[in-house]
Amino acid sequence: MPAAELIAAALRAHFGARADGVRVESRGGRAWLRGAVAHAEEREAIVALVAALPGIAGVDDHLTLHLHAPQPALDSCIRRALVESALRDAAGVQVSIDGPVVTLRGRVHSATQFRAAESAAMGTRGVTRVVNELLIEP
């Protein structure tokens, strides 16, 4: 079986249907990944899995993120993620959305909340970048 087919099979085995949008090419120990995935964490996991496969010397990541949710739905998902994270009271956080880029502004009480807010926003489907302008005020 050619290397590209082995890589695709490994992706299907690990990610199931979520790997269907990923196209793989392979030559000389290098893998090229193209297509669209739902969020940044999934992209990172796919690249890491392929890079760890035997015989792969390098991975060229040409994966893109696709935005499923309209902006109001994305805002709602981010707010829910903030509340479910270490940030139980997200009222002090303002969320601005510009396409797939989210900016967080406002105040949090600790570095843990600062990181949790950024992580929650970045883990939201459709977000490709987070600009964290939160201030820590204990």
N, C-alpha and C positions, 0 to 999 in steps of 0.2 A: 504494500500500500504506500503511495507517495506521501512524503512528509506533510504536505498541506492537509491531506485527508486524515492523517493521524492526529494532527493538531485540532482539526475540526471535531474529530471524534472525542478527544479529551475535553474540549469545550462543552460539547453536548452532554457528556457524562457528568460534568461538574455543574454546569449552569442550566441544563435542560433547554426548554424552549427559549429562555432568555438569550441563548447564544445564536438563535436563528438569524439575527440581523448582522452577524459578524462573518465577513468573508476573509479567507486566509489564502495567502500565497507563500510559498517557501522555496528558496534556492540557496544552496551552499551554506546551510546552517543558519540562515537568516529568515525570519518570519515577518510578513507584512500583514497587518490587521486593518481592515477597512469595514465600514458600516456604521451603524448607530446603536448606541446602548442607552438605557434609561437614566442612569445617573453616574456621577464621578466615581463613587466607590465601586460600582460594578465594572467600570472601565479599568480602574487600577487592579482589581482582582483578576480580570481577564489577562491583562498584560503580564502580571506576576506569574500566573499559572503557565502561560506560554513560555516565558523566560526561564522557568524552572524545568521545562521538559528536556529530556536527554537529547543532545545533538543540536540544541538551539544556542547559537553563539550571540544572537542579538535579535531584538524585536523593534520593528518600525511601527509605531502606533499612529495610525491614521483614523482612529475611531472618533466619531462625533457623538455629541449628546443631543438627544431630541427632547423637545419640550412638549409634554402631553397636555398639561393643564393650562387653561387661560390664567391671566394674571390674578384675578380675584381668588380663584381656586388655589393658586400657588401661594398667595399670601395666607390663606386659611391653613394650608398644609404646614407652612413654616411656623405659624403661631402655635398650632397643635404640637409640632415637634419641640418648640421652645418650652412649652408647658410640661411635656412629657420628659424633658431632659432635667438637669439639675435646676433649671430656672422655673420654679413653681409659679412665681409671679412675673409674668412677661409684660405687665402693663408699662414698665419703664423702658421697654425696648421698642423703638420704631423700626419698621421694616420698609425699605424702599426697593422696588423691583424695576429693573431695566432689562427686559428680555430674560436671559438666563443668569444675569448678574444681580446679586442681592447685596444691599448695603444695610448694615445694622448700626443704629445709633441709639444713644441713651445711656443709662447707668445700670450697672450690676454691682453686687456686693462682694464679689471675690473673683480671683483669677480662675477658679474652677468654673464659676458661672460664665465668665468671659469665654473660656474654651468650649464649654458645653453649648453655648448659644451659637458659636461659629460652626461647631460640628453638627448641630441639629439643622442649621440652615443648609450646610453643604450636603448633608445626607438626604435632602428633599429632592425628589424626582424633578428633573428639569433645571436644577441649579448647577451651573458650571463654575461659578466663582463667587466668593463671599468677600466683601470689603467690610472688615470689622472695625468700626469706629466707636465701639462701646468704651465707656469710661468706668474704671473700677473705683467705687466709693464705699468703703466698708461701713 
